[in-house]
Amino acid sequence: MDVKQLRALLAIAETGSVTRAAELLHIVQPAVSRQLRLLEEDMGTMLFARGRRGMELTAAGHILAIHARRALQELDQAKAEIVPAPGAVSGSVTIGLLPSTGDLLAATLVTSLKKKYPQLTVNISIGYAGYLQQWLEDGDVDVALLYDPKPSAVLEVQALLDETLYLIGLPDCNLSAGEAIALHDIAELPLILPSQPHGLRLLLDHACAMANIHLSVVAETNAMNVQKNLVYSGLGFTILPGVAVSDDVAVGRLVAIPVTKPALQRKIVLALPLTRRASIAVRCAVTELRELIKDKIMQGAWSGATWLAD
């Protein structure tokens, strides 16, 4: 049993297909089939059965997949703790950031990485969580911030922070930034929201469904800058995390009102693919990104955020 076999197991479990697993792992299909065959021979039992949805884990396969995921996470953690000399780090790393975090993190992150690792090429990709997860699984990005994704056999995720979501409006909207607003009161306001399946919209729609609340949505857009511009134009309110409007709030261009009953919060996680080995460059970038986010929260620069990781 080796790491390649375990990664093949998790890739097949995630995709339900040897062919798609090979594409995910960026190797040829016969190699994946061989790794699975060797693993099954080593375990002395079948790990997959053919089902209506393709290849499905057997009971033994489920057990092995759980332990394989843990083992790979432990190996990646060990690699992360073995920090190489700065001059030895080269190559490139692509980091996926959420739109709400780009302005806060990108410049500082790139500056810090280039200072510590001059030979490292740093690429920043900005996208919504659904796109970032797909890019991560396809190999287009090496590490990404996501909004608490569904459990995945091919992703290692670590919860980094919880962040509060706020109702965002103009200063003359007759709502005080120092006072909270109940979710049922938001239903009476014209709202500018991202469309489904944006993670924020799904979270908001779920909270409203649980409380039997119907929102008045006057416009939908999946561009955060457009959301804010429509609010600037007086067309309505929006829902965003504090980090997305901290500069606007600081200069009095917008107000941010916390939502209660229930409070709206979302979790941001750091995600890495389990299906490919993290390079030294990626491990260094992960360490730097975690420390930067923690520092921003501790300094109060990430409004409404609570650090969760160790």
C-alpha positions as CSV (number, residue, x, y, z in Angstrom):
1,M,0.0,0.0,0.0
2,D,1.4,3.4,-0.9
3,V,0.3,7.0,-1.2
4,K,-0.5,6.8,-4.9
5,Q,-2.9,3.9,-4.3
6,L,-4.7,5.8,-1.5
7,R,-5.1,8.9,-3.7
8,A,-6.4,6.7,-6.5
9,L,-8.9,5.2,-4.0
10,L,-10.2,8.6,-3.0
11,A,-10.4,9.9,-6.5
12,I,-12.4,6.9,-7.7
13,A,-14.7,7.3,-4.7
14,E,-15.3,10.9,-5.5
15,T,-15.9,10.6,-9.2
16,G,-17.4,7.1,-9.4
17,S,-15.3,6.4,-12.4
18,V,-11.7,5.2,-13.1
19,T,-11.7,7.4,-16.2
20,R,-12.7,10.5,-14.4
21,A,-10.4,9.7,-11.5
22,A,-7.5,9.5,-14.0
23,E,-8.4,12.9,-15.3
24,L,-8.6,14.3,-11.8
25,L,-5.2,12.8,-10.9
26,H,-3.6,13.8,-14.3
27,I,-2.5,10.2,-15.1
28,V,-3.5,7.6,-17.6
29,Q,-6.5,5.3,-16.9
30,P,-4.5,2.1,-16.8
31,A,-2.3,3.5,-14.1
32,V,-5.3,4.2,-11.9
33,S,-6.7,0.7,-12.6
34,R,-3.4,-0.9,-11.7
35,Q,-3.2,1.1,-8.4
36,L,-6.7,0.0,-7.4
37,R,-5.9,-3.6,-8.3
38,L,-2.7,-3.6,-6.2
39,L,-4.6,-2.0,-3.3
40,E,-7.4,-4.6,-3.5
41,E,-4.8,-7.4,-3.6
42,D,-3.0,-5.9,-0.6
43,M,-6.3,-5.6,1.4
44,G,-7.5,-9.0,0.2
45,T,-11.0,-7.8,-0.6
46,M,-13.0,-5.8,-3.2
47,L,-13.1,-2.0,-2.4
48,F,-15.6,-1.0,-5.1
49,A,-18.8,-2.5,-6.6
50,R,-20.5,-1.4,-9.8
51,G,-23.7,0.5,-9.0
52,R,-26.2,2.7,-10.7
53,R,-24.0,5.7,-10.2
54,G,-20.8,4.0,-11.3
55,M,-18.2,2.6,-9.0
56,E,-19.4,2.7,-5.4
57,L,-17.4,1.9,-2.3
58,T,-18.0,-1.4,-0.6
59,A,-18.2,-1.6,3.2
60,A,-14.5,-2.4,3.3
61,G,-13.9,0.5,0.8
62,H,-15.7,2.9,3.1
63,I,-13.6,2.0,6.0
64,L,-10.3,2.3,4.1
65,A,-11.4,5.6,2.5
66,I,-11.9,7.1,6.0
67,H,-8.5,6.0,7.2
68,A,-6.8,6.9,3.9
69,R,-8.1,10.5,4.1
70,R,-6.8,10.8,7.7
71,A,-3.4,9.3,6.7
72,L,-3.0,11.7,3.8
73,Q,-3.9,14.7,5.9
74,E,-1.3,13.6,8.5
75,L,1.3,13.3,5.9
76,D,0.5,16.7,4.5
77,Q,0.7,18.2,8.0
78,A,4.1,16.6,8.5
79,K,5.3,18.1,5.3
80,A,4.0,21.5,6.3
81,E,5.9,21.4,9.5
82,I,9.2,20.6,7.7
83,V,10.0,24.1,6.5
84,P,12.8,24.3,3.9
85,A,15.4,27.1,3.7
86,P,14.0,30.2,1.9
87,G,16.6,30.0,-0.8
88,A,15.6,26.4,-1.6
89,V,12.0,27.2,-2.5
90,S,11.3,27.8,-6.2
91,G,8.7,27.0,-8.7
92,S,5.2,28.5,-8.7
93,V,2.0,28.4,-6.6
94,T,-1.5,29.4,-7.5
95,I,-3.7,30.6,-4.6
96,G,-7.4,30.9,-4.9
97,L,-9.0,33.8,-2.9
98,L,-12.7,34.7,-2.5
99,P,-13.8,38.1,-3.8
100,S,-14.5,39.4,-0.4
101,T,-11.0,38.6,0.8
102,G,-8.9,39.6,-2.2
103,D,-8.4,43.3,-1.3
104,L,-7.5,42.4,2.3
105,L,-5.1,39.5,1.6
106,A,-3.7,39.5,-1.9
107,A,-1.1,42.3,-1.8
108,T,0.2,41.5,1.6
109,L,0.4,37.7,0.9
110,V,2.3,38.2,-2.4
111,T,4.7,40.7,-0.8
112,S,5.4,38.4,2.2
113,L,6.0,35.3,0.0
114,K,8.3,37.1,-2.4
115,K,10.3,38.6,0.5
116,K,10.7,35.2,2.1
117,Y,11.1,33.1,-1.1
118,P,12.5,35.3,-3.8
119,Q,12.6,32.4,-6.4
120,L,8.9,31.6,-5.9
121,T,6.4,32.7,-8.5
122,V,3.0,33.5,-6.9
123,N,-0.3,33.6,-8.8
124,I,-3.6,34.8,-7.3
125,S,-6.9,33.6,-8.7
126,I,-10.1,35.4,-7.5
127,G,-13.4,33.5,-7.7
128,Y,-16.6,32.5,-5.9
129,A,-16.4,29.4,-3.8
130,G,-18.0,27.1,-6.4
131,Y,-15.6,28.1,-9.1
132,L,-12.6,27.9,-6.7
133,Q,-13.5,24.3,-5.7
134,Q,-13.8,23.3,-9.3
135,W,-10.4,24.9,-10.1
136,L,-8.9,23.2,-7.1
137,E,-10.2,19.8,-8.2
138,D,-9.1,20.4,-11.8
139,G,-5.6,21.4,-10.8
140,D,-5.9,25.0,-11.9
141,V,-5.2,26.3,-8.3
142,D,-3.1,24.6,-5.6
143,V,-4.8,25.9,-2.5
144,A,-8.0,27.9,-2.0
145,L,-10.3,29.5,0.5
146,L,-13.8,28.1,0.4
147,Y,-17.1,28.6,2.2
148,D,-17.4,25.3,4.3
149,P,-17.9,23.0,1.3
150,K,-19.8,19.7,1.4
151,P,-17.7,16.7,2.5
152,S,-15.4,15.6,-0.4
153,A,-13.2,12.6,-0.7
154,V,-10.7,14.6,-2.7
155,L,-10.3,17.7,-0.6
156,E,-8.6,18.3,2.7
157,V,-10.2,21.2,4.5
158,Q,-9.3,23.0,7.6
159,A,-11.8,25.5,9.2
160,L,-10.0,28.8,9.6
161,L,-12.7,31.3,10.7
162,D,-16.3,32.2,11.2
163,E,-17.4,35.5,9.8
164,T,-20.6,37.5,10.5
165,L,-22.8,38.7,7.6
166,Y,-24.3,42.2,7.7
167,L,-27.1,44.1,6.1
168,I,-25.4,46.8,4.0
169,G,-27.0,50.1,3.2
170,L,-26.5,53.8,2.7
171,P,-25.8,56.0,5.7
172,D,-29.2,57.7,5.3
173,C,-31.2,54.4,5.2
174,N,-32.7,55.2,8.7
175,L,-30.9,52.1,10.2
176,S,-28.3,52.5,12.8
177,A,-25.0,50.6,12.5
178,G,-24.9,50.2,16.2
179,E,-28.2,48.3,16.3
180,A,-29.0,44.8,15.0
181,I,-31.8,44.0,12.7
182,A,-33.9,40.8,12.8
183,L,-34.0,38.6,9.7
184,H,-37.8,39.0,9.4
185,D,-37.4,42.8,9.2
186,I,-35.0,42.4,6.3
187,A,-37.9,40.8,4.3
188,E,-39.5,44.2,4.1
189,L,-36.4,45.8,2.4
190,P,-35.5,45.8,-1.3
191,L,-32.5,43.5,-1.6
192,I,-29.6,43.1,-4.1
193,L,-28.3,39.6,-3.8
194,P,-26.1,37.1,-5.6
195,S,-28.0,34.4,-7.5
196,Q,-28.0,30.7,-6.7
197,P,-25.9,28.7,-6.3
198,H,-23.7,31.3,-4.8
199,G,-22.8,30.2,-1.2
200,L,-24.1,33.4,0.5
201,R,-27.4,33.1,-1.3
202,L,-27.8,29.5,-0.4
203,L,-27.1,30.3,3.3
204,L,-29.6,33.2,3.3
205,D,-32.3,31.2,1.5
206,H,-31.9,28.3,3.9
207,A,-32.2,30.7,6.9
208,C,-35.3,32.2,5.4
209,A,-36.9,28.9,4.6
210,M,-36.4,27.7,8.2
211,A,-38.1,30.9,9.5
212,N,-40.8,30.9,6.8
213,I,-39.6,34.3,5.5
214,H,-39.9,35.5,1.9
215,L,-37.4,38.1,0.7
216,S,-38.0,41.0,-1.7
217,V,-35.1,40.7,-4.2
218,V,-35.0,43.6,-6.7
219,A,-31.8,42.6,-8.4
220,E,-29.3,39.7,-8.6
221,T,-25.7,39.8,-9.5
222,N,-22.7,37.5,-9.0
223,A,-20.2,40.4,-9.0
224,M,-19.5,41.9,-5.5
225,N,-18.5,45.3,-6.9
226,V,-21.8,45.4,-8.8
227,Q,-23.7,44.6,-5.5
228,K,-22.1,47.5,-3.8
229,N,-22.5,49.9,-6.8
230,L,-26.3,49.1,-6.8
231,V,-26.4,50.0,-3.1
232,Y,-24.5,53.2,-3.8
233,S,-27.1,54.0,-6.4
234,G,-29.9,53.8,-3.8
235,L,-31.6,50.7,-5.4
236,G,-31.6,48.7,-2.2
237,F,-29.7,46.8,0.4
238,T,-27.3,43.9,0.2
239,I,-25.9,41.2,2.5
240,L,-22.1,40.9,2.7
241,P,-19.4,40.0,5.2
242,G,-17.8,43.0,7.1
243,V,-14.4,42.5,5.3
244,A,-16.0,43.3,2.0
245,V,-17.1,46.8,3.1
246,S,-14.7,47.7,5.8
247,D,-13.2,50.6,3.8
248,D,-16.6,51.9,2.8
249,V,-17.9,51.8,6.4
250,A,-14.7,53.5,7.7
251,V,-15.2,56.5,5.5
252,G,-19.0,56.6,6.1
253,R,-20.0,55.6,2.5
254,L,-22.0,52.6,3.8
255,V,-23.3,51.2,7.0
256,A,-23.1,47.6,8.2
257,I,-25.9,46.3,10.4
258,P,-25.6,42.9,12.1
259,V,-28.4,40.5,11.5
260,T,-30.1,38.6,14.4
261,K,-32.8,36.1,15.0
262,P,-31.0,34.2,13.6
263,A,-27.5,35.6,13.3
264,L,-26.1,35.0,9.8
265,Q,-22.6,33.5,9.9
266,R,-20.5,31.5,7.5
267,K,-17.3,29.5,7.9
268,I,-14.3,29.9,5.7
269,V,-12.0,26.9,5.2
270,L,-8.6,26.4,3.7
271,A,-8.8,23.6,1.1
272,L,-6.1,21.4,-0.6
273,P,-6.5,18.5,-3.0
274,L,-5.9,15.1,-1.5
275,T,-5.4,13.7,-5.0
276,R,-2.0,15.3,-5.6
277,R,1.0,15.9,-3.4
278,A,1.5,19.4,-2.1
279,S,4.9,20.8,-3.3
280,I,7.2,22.6,-1.0
281,A,6.1,25.9,-2.7
282,V,2.4,25.1,-1.9
283,R,3.2,24.2,1.7
284,C,5.1,27.4,2.2
285,A,2.2,29.4,0.7
286,V,-0.3,27.6,3.0
287,T,1.6,28.4,6.1
288,E,2.0,32.1,5.1
289,L,-1.7,32.4,4.2
290,R,-2.9,30.9,7.5
291,E,-0.6,33.2,9.5
292,L,-1.7,36.2,7.5
293,I,-5.4,35.5,8.0
294,K,-4.8,34.9,11.8
295,D,-2.9,38.2,12.1
296,K,-5.6,40.2,10.2
297,I,-8.2,38.8,12.6
298,M,-6.2,39.4,15.7
299,Q,-5.4,43.0,14.6
300,G,-9.1,43.7,14.0
301,A,-8.7,44.2,10.3
302,W,-11.2,41.4,9.4
303,S,-14.4,42.8,10.7
304,G,-16.8,40.3,12.3
305,A,-14.3,37.3,12.0
306,T,-13.5,34.8,14.7
307,W,-10.3,32.6,14.3
308,L,-11.0,28.9,14.6
309,A,-7.8,27.1,13.8
310,D,-5.1,26.1,16.2
